[in-house]
Amino acid sequence: MLRAYEEIIDFIAEGTTPGQVVAFRPSETTKVRVEDLIDREKTTGLSSDE
């Protein structure tokens, strides 16, 4: 599974312009993963890997 931050790292590593940074939107998969992590952090906590 791709970690949520890896999508952002890959985006930046490809070389970006300021306009591309402003226009960047994470994938739907990343959005769902981040929402899940936030919800679980608030309720049950996260593992050290998360």
C-alpha positions, 0 to 999 in steps of 0.5 A: 500500500502506498503511504499517503505522503509518498504521493506528495513526495513523488509529485515534488520529486518529479519537478514542479512549478509553483503553479503545479504546487498550487494546483496539486490535489491528492488522489481519491485513494490518498484522501480516503486514507488520510481521513481514515488515519485521522478518524482512527487517531482520534478514536483508537490511536495509530500504530508506530508504522502509521 
